[in-house]
Amino acid sequence: MDFAWTSEQNELRAQARSVAQSAVARYGRHNDSWINGFSKDFAKELAQRHWIGLTWPTEFGGAGRPPVDRLIIGEELIAAGAPIAAMWFADRQMGPSLIAYGRPDQQEAFLPGMLSGDDTWCIGMSEPDAGSDLASLSTQAVRDGDEYVINGQKIWTSFGAVADYCYVICRTSNEGPPHQGISEVIVPMDTPGVEVRPIKDMTTNQHFCEVFFTDVRVPVTNLVGIEGNAFKQTMRQLEHERGGIDRLVSNQALFAMAVERADRSDPRVRQEIAALESNYRIGRILVTREVLGQAPKGFSAATKCFCTEHEWRVSEFVARTYGAEATVWNEVVHGLLYSPGYTIMGGTSNIMRNILGERVLGLPREPR
């Protein structure tokens, strides 16, 4: 197999790197920029380049480009720290979910705002008592005529305070096994009864939010897919979330800074750098298999596990390289403090290993 990039792909990478560098010069560099770097203006610039919805079918307003093109562009933008968070969730999973499961009127209503960079979306998934175990969620959507009445709480909802829409995973029935009765409903964030409370983490970022739904009424037409049968839809959505380049390249900028600073005359340091470089390339192969549809079903759990644990090892290398300076507040430490989240966001590594063992390898569950 030839792992070399084509001349067209190399040209696209150079273009994306130039765009990223320009964005950093104008908007600043952001650690973990796909989740911490928020700029509507830059999102609209990307929209003008048709880099939002790059891989979506042309009949839905997308560019119809190969998935590997999105990987290349995303890798360069995130590695440089360009602020792409305002469009990333919609481009990564909300748009593809609506294309796969939405009705034509929903696609016509919501996709254009995503593609233009005007609308920011958040995901109402995790709850205080339902993190990686989505089947245990309890937020209720009860049908009342032509409306759903939603009550419950979501947490770790990135950009809930600035989003225009929330893609809410909720329960429309309590009958049957836990994974049944789950539905996906679109909620405009300015709907009465929606309360957002930002959470400031130890890095001083405030993109995480608590979102409370109190008698929130939305039209039944905001249901995406089949009522009570959305668990498979959500699992497919998580394939997009867990197997992408954002799970590998988040702190690549810090790695490059640390390599320049490291004592490369020490063979042990050179060996560690070589190991991290090798693992990065292995991770990129895993991500490439995901975006090309070559990975087994459910294998994104393994991809996320490997890639985010690589990011954790990168952060340890950066911390050792900077030594005592890594205890003084600066942009490097800001990035290092975010590293515990890599193996938690999108499903913890323990949960990913369970998924891999049970759903991919078919291993038996331990008797209780």
C-alpha positions as CSV (number, residue, x, y, z in Angstrom):
1,M,0.0,0.0,0.0
2,D,1.3,3.4,-0.9
3,F,1.0,5.8,2.0
4,A,2.3,8.8,0.1
5,W,0.1,11.9,-0.4
6,T,-0.7,12.9,-3.9
7,S,0.5,16.2,-5.4
8,E,-3.1,17.6,-5.1
9,Q,-3.3,16.6,-1.5
10,N,0.1,18.2,-0.8
11,E,-1.1,21.3,-2.5
12,L,-4.2,21.3,-0.3
13,R,-2.2,20.8,2.8
14,A,0.0,23.8,1.9
15,Q,-3.1,25.9,1.3
16,A,-4.7,24.9,4.6
17,R,-1.4,25.6,6.5
18,S,-1.3,29.1,5.0
19,V,-4.9,29.7,5.9
20,A,-4.3,28.5,9.4
21,Q,-1.2,30.6,9.9
22,S,-3.2,33.7,8.7
23,A,-6.0,32.9,11.1
24,V,-3.6,32.6,14.1
25,A,-2.0,35.9,13.2
26,R,-5.4,37.6,13.2
27,Y,-7.3,35.7,15.9
28,G,-4.5,34.3,18.1
29,R,-3.4,30.8,18.7
30,H,-5.7,28.5,20.7
31,N,-4.8,25.3,22.5
32,D,-7.1,22.5,21.4
33,S,-8.7,24.9,19.0
34,W,-11.5,22.6,17.7
35,I,-13.1,23.0,21.1
36,N,-11.5,26.1,22.7
37,G,-11.0,28.4,19.7
38,F,-14.3,30.2,19.0
39,S,-14.6,32.7,16.1
40,K,-17.8,33.2,14.0
41,D,-15.8,35.4,11.7
42,F,-13.3,32.7,10.9
43,A,-16.1,30.2,10.5
44,K,-17.6,32.5,7.8
45,E,-14.2,32.6,6.1
46,L,-14.1,28.9,6.0
47,A,-17.6,28.8,4.6
48,Q,-16.6,31.1,1.8
49,R,-13.9,28.6,0.9
50,H,-16.5,25.8,1.0
51,W,-14.5,24.2,3.8
52,I,-17.7,23.7,5.9
53,G,-19.6,20.7,4.6
54,L,-16.6,19.9,2.5
55,T,-17.5,16.2,2.2
56,W,-21.3,16.6,2.3
57,P,-23.1,15.6,-0.9
58,T,-23.6,18.5,-3.4
59,E,-27.3,18.0,-3.4
60,F,-27.3,19.2,0.3
61,G,-25.1,22.2,-0.4
62,G,-21.8,20.5,0.4
63,A,-18.7,20.4,-1.8
64,G,-18.8,16.6,-2.4
65,R,-15.0,16.4,-1.7
66,P,-13.2,13.2,-0.6
67,P,-13.2,12.6,3.2
68,V,-9.4,12.6,3.2
69,D,-9.5,16.3,2.1
70,R,-11.3,17.2,5.3
71,L,-8.8,15.3,7.3
72,I,-5.9,17.2,5.7
73,I,-7.6,20.6,6.3
74,G,-8.7,19.8,9.8
75,E,-5.2,18.6,10.7
76,E,-3.5,21.8,9.6
77,L,-6.1,24.1,11.2
78,I,-6.0,22.4,14.5
79,A,-2.2,21.8,14.6
80,A,-1.7,25.6,14.1
81,G,-4.3,26.5,16.7
82,A,-6.8,28.2,14.3
83,P,-10.2,28.9,16.0
84,I,-12.6,26.5,14.3
85,A,-14.9,25.6,17.1
86,A,-17.8,27.8,16.0
87,M,-18.4,25.5,13.0
88,W,-16.8,22.2,14.0
89,F,-19.6,20.3,15.7
90,A,-22.1,21.2,13.0
91,D,-19.7,20.2,10.2
92,R,-18.5,17.0,12.0
93,Q,-21.7,15.5,13.1
94,M,-24.9,17.6,13.2
95,G,-24.9,18.1,9.4
96,P,-24.2,14.5,8.6
97,S,-26.9,13.4,11.0
98,L,-29.5,15.6,9.4
99,I,-28.4,14.4,5.9
100,A,-28.7,10.8,7.0
101,Y,-31.8,10.9,9.2
102,G,-33.5,14.3,8.8
103,R,-36.5,15.1,6.6
104,P,-36.2,17.3,3.5
105,D,-37.8,20.2,5.3
106,Q,-35.3,19.9,8.2
107,Q,-32.4,19.8,5.8
108,E,-33.7,22.8,4.0
109,A,-34.2,24.7,7.3
110,F,-31.0,23.9,9.1
111,L,-28.2,22.9,6.7
112,P,-27.8,26.4,5.0
113,G,-27.0,28.1,8.4
114,M,-24.4,25.5,9.1
115,L,-22.8,25.8,5.7
116,S,-22.6,29.6,5.9
117,G,-21.0,29.6,9.3
118,D,-23.8,31.7,10.7
119,D,-25.2,29.0,13.0
120,T,-23.4,27.3,15.9
121,W,-24.7,24.0,17.3
122,C,-24.1,22.3,20.6
123,I,-24.9,18.7,21.6
124,G,-27.2,17.9,24.5
125,M,-25.8,14.5,25.3
126,S,-24.1,13.9,28.7
127,E,-26.1,14.3,31.9
128,P,-25.0,14.4,35.6
129,D,-25.9,10.7,36.0
130,A,-25.3,9.6,32.4
131,G,-21.9,10.4,31.0
132,S,-20.4,7.7,28.7
133,D,-23.4,5.5,29.4
134,L,-25.9,7.3,27.1
135,A,-28.6,4.6,27.6
136,S,-29.1,5.8,31.1
137,L,-30.0,9.3,30.2
138,S,-33.2,10.7,31.8
139,T,-34.0,14.0,30.1
140,Q,-37.7,13.6,29.1
141,A,-39.5,14.8,26.0
142,V,-43.2,14.2,26.5
143,R,-45.6,14.6,23.6
144,D,-48.4,17.2,24.1
145,G,-50.3,17.5,20.8
146,D,-48.0,18.9,18.2
147,E,-45.3,19.7,20.6
148,Y,-42.7,18.0,22.8
149,V,-42.4,19.2,26.4
150,I,-38.8,18.7,27.5
151,N,-37.6,18.6,31.1
152,G,-34.1,17.6,32.3
153,Q,-30.5,18.7,32.5
154,K,-27.4,18.3,30.3
155,I,-23.8,18.9,31.3
156,W,-20.5,19.3,29.6
157,T,-22.4,20.9,26.7
158,S,-19.7,22.7,24.8
159,F,-20.7,26.2,23.6
160,G,-24.2,26.0,25.1
161,A,-23.9,29.6,26.0
162,V,-23.3,30.8,22.4
163,A,-25.0,28.1,20.3
164,D,-28.0,28.8,18.2
165,Y,-29.3,25.3,18.4
166,C,-28.9,22.2,20.6
167,Y,-29.2,18.7,19.2
168,V,-30.8,17.1,22.3
169,I,-30.6,13.4,23.0
170,C,-33.7,12.7,25.2
171,R,-36.1,10.0,26.3
172,T,-39.5,9.8,24.8
173,S,-40.5,6.5,26.3
174,N,-39.5,4.6,29.5
175,E,-40.7,1.2,28.2
176,G,-38.4,-1.6,27.2
177,P,-34.6,-1.8,27.5
178,P,-32.7,1.4,28.4
179,H,-31.4,1.9,24.8
180,Q,-35.0,2.0,23.5
181,G,-37.2,5.1,23.8
182,I,-34.4,7.5,23.0
183,S,-35.0,10.3,20.5
184,E,-33.1,13.2,18.9
185,V,-34.8,16.6,19.0
186,I,-33.6,20.0,17.7
187,V,-34.1,22.8,20.3
188,P,-33.4,26.4,19.4
189,M,-31.4,27.8,22.3
190,D,-33.6,30.9,22.6
191,T,-36.7,28.8,23.4
192,P,-38.4,29.7,26.7
193,G,-37.4,27.4,29.5
194,V,-33.8,26.8,28.3
195,E,-31.3,28.0,31.0
196,V,-27.5,27.9,30.4
197,R,-24.9,28.1,33.1
198,P,-21.3,28.2,31.9
199,I,-18.7,26.1,33.7
200,K,-15.2,27.6,34.1
201,D,-12.6,24.9,34.2
202,M,-9.1,25.1,35.6
203,T,-7.7,26.3,32.3
204,T,-10.1,29.3,32.6
205,N,-12.0,28.1,29.5
206,Q,-15.8,28.4,29.7
207,H,-17.1,26.5,26.7
208,F,-18.5,23.7,28.9
209,C,-22.0,24.4,30.1
210,E,-24.8,23.1,32.2
211,V,-28.1,23.3,30.3
212,F,-31.4,23.1,32.1
213,F,-34.7,22.4,30.3
214,T,-37.8,23.3,32.2
215,D,-41.1,22.8,30.3
216,V,-39.4,23.6,27.0
217,R,-41.8,23.3,24.2
218,V,-40.6,22.5,20.6
219,P,-42.6,21.4,17.6
220,V,-42.9,17.6,17.0
221,T,-41.5,18.4,13.6
222,N,-38.1,19.0,15.3
223,L,-37.8,15.3,15.9
224,V,-34.9,13.8,13.8
225,G,-35.5,10.3,12.6
226,I,-37.9,7.9,14.3
227,E,-39.3,8.6,17.7
228,G,-37.8,6.2,20.3
229,N,-35.4,4.6,17.9
230,A,-32.5,7.1,17.9
231,F,-30.0,5.1,19.8
232,K,-28.4,3.7,16.6
233,Q,-28.5,7.2,15.2
234,T,-26.6,8.5,18.2
235,M,-24.1,5.7,18.0
236,R,-23.5,6.6,14.3
237,Q,-23.1,10.2,15.3
238,L,-20.4,9.2,17.9
239,E,-18.5,7.4,15.1
240,H,-18.0,10.8,13.6
241,E,-17.1,12.3,17.0
242,R,-14.6,9.6,18.1
243,G,-12.8,8.7,15.0
244,G,-11.8,12.1,13.6
245,I,-8.4,13.9,13.3
246,D,-9.4,16.2,16.2
247,R,-8.8,13.3,18.6
248,L,-5.2,13.1,17.6
249,V,-3.8,16.6,16.7
250,S,-5.2,18.7,19.6
251,N,-1.9,19.4,21.3
252,Q,0.4,19.0,18.3
253,A,1.4,22.7,18.5
254,L,2.7,22.2,22.0
255,F,4.6,19.1,20.9
256,A,6.3,21.2,18.1
257,M,7.3,23.9,20.7
258,A,8.7,21.3,23.1
259,V,10.7,19.5,20.4
260,E,12.4,22.8,19.6
261,R,13.2,23.3,23.3
262,A,14.2,19.7,24.1
263,D,17.8,18.6,24.5
264,R,18.1,16.5,21.4
265,S,21.7,15.7,22.0
266,D,20.4,13.3,24.6
267,P,19.7,9.9,22.9
268,R,16.9,9.2,25.4
269,V,15.1,12.4,24.4
270,R,15.6,11.6,20.7
271,Q,14.1,8.1,21.3
272,E,11.0,9.6,23.0
273,I,10.5,12.1,20.2
274,A,10.8,9.3,17.7
275,A,8.3,7.2,19.5
276,L,5.8,10.1,19.7
277,E,6.3,10.9,16.0
278,S,5.8,7.2,15.1
279,N,2.6,7.0,17.2
280,Y,1.3,10.2,15.6
281,R,1.6,8.6,12.2
282,I,0.0,5.4,13.4
283,G,-2.9,7.4,14.8
284,R,-3.2,9.3,11.5
285,I,-3.5,5.9,9.7
286,L,-6.2,4.9,12.1
287,V,-8.1,8.1,11.5
288,T,-7.6,7.8,7.8
289,R,-9.2,4.3,7.9
290,E,-12.2,5.8,9.8
291,V,-12.8,8.6,7.3
292,L,-12.4,6.4,4.3
293,G,-14.9,3.9,5.8
294,Q,-12.3,1.1,5.9
295,A,-12.4,0.5,9.7
296,P,-14.6,-2.2,11.2
297,K,-17.9,-1.1,12.6
298,G,-17.4,0.3,16.1
299,F,-13.6,0.5,15.7
300,S,-13.7,4.3,16.3
301,A,-13.6,3.3,20.0
302,A,-10.1,1.9,19.5
303,T,-9.1,4.9,17.3
304,K,-10.2,7.4,20.0
305,C,-8.5,5.4,22.7
306,F,-5.1,5.2,20.9
307,C,-5.2,8.8,19.7
308,T,-6.2,10.5,22.9
309,E,-3.8,8.4,24.9
310,H,-1.1,9.6,22.5
311,E,-2.1,13.1,23.2
312,W,-1.8,12.4,26.9
313,R,1.8,11.1,26.4
314,V,2.6,14.2,24.4
315,S,1.5,16.4,27.3
316,E,3.7,14.5,29.6
317,F,6.7,15.0,27.2
318,V,5.9,18.7,27.0
319,A,5.7,19.0,30.8
320,R,9.0,17.3,31.3
321,T,10.7,19.3,28.6
322,Y,9.6,22.6,30.2
323,G,10.4,21.5,33.7
324,A,9.8,24.1,36.4
325,E,8.4,26.5,33.8
326,A,5.5,24.1,33.4
327,T,4.3,25.3,36.9
328,V,4.1,28.9,35.9
329,W,0.9,30.2,34.2
330,N,1.4,30.7,30.4
331,E,0.0,29.4,27.2
332,V,1.9,26.2,27.4
333,V,0.6,25.4,30.9
334,H,-2.9,26.4,29.7
335,G,-2.7,23.6,27.1
336,L,-1.2,21.1,29.6
337,L,-4.0,21.6,32.1
338,Y,-6.5,20.6,29.4
339,S,-4.8,17.3,28.8
340,P,-6.8,15.2,31.4
341,G,-9.8,15.8,29.3
342,Y,-8.5,14.0,26.2
343,T,-9.3,10.5,27.4
344,I,-12.6,11.6,29.0
345,M,-14.4,13.7,26.3
346,G,-16.5,11.7,23.9
347,G,-16.4,8.6,26.1
348,T,-13.7,7.6,28.6
349,S,-11.0,5.2,27.7
350,N,-12.4,2.5,30.0
351,I,-15.8,2.8,28.2
352,M,-14.0,2.7,24.8
353,R,-12.2,-0.5,25.8
354,N,-15.5,-2.1,26.8
355,I,-17.1,-1.1,23.5
356,L,-14.1,-2.6,21.6
357,G,-14.2,-5.8,23.6
358,E,-17.9,-6.4,23.5
359,R,-19.1,-4.9,20.2
360,V,-16.0,-5.3,17.9
361,L,-14.2,-8.3,19.3
362,G,-17.4,-10.1,20.5
363,L,-15.9,-10.9,23.9
364,P,-18.3,-12.2,26.6
365,R,-19.3,-9.9,29.5
366,E,-18.0,-10.8,32.9
367,P,-20.7,-12.5,34.9
368,R,-22.1,-10.5,37.8
